[in-house]
Amino acid sequence: MTKKGRVTRKFKMAFPAKVLGDPIMYTLAHDLNVVPNICRGRITDKTAWLEVEIEGKEKHIDMALKYLGEKGVAAEEVISG
């Protein structure tokens, strides 16, 4: 259950080789005040993709998406329906 003012959105993220090994999920949680939940994914030595739920206030999720873009991570929202 989410706290008031917090939402959960799901994204499929593609990580380039240059950021593999970087503490990206830690940074999201620790510095950007969101809670990433890795649902599934695949990681190789050259690339990775993850399906991640991100919980937080909309402004913090937007900040997280900006950070991911700056790191070269492509994040596409998964719309259920």
Secondary structure as UniProt FT lines:
FT   TURN            4..5
FT   STRAND          7..16
FT   HELIX           17..19
FT   TURN            20..21
FT   HELIX           24..31
FT   STRAND          35..43
FT   STRAND          47..56
FT   HELIX           58..70
FT   TURN            71..72
FT   STRAND          74..77
//
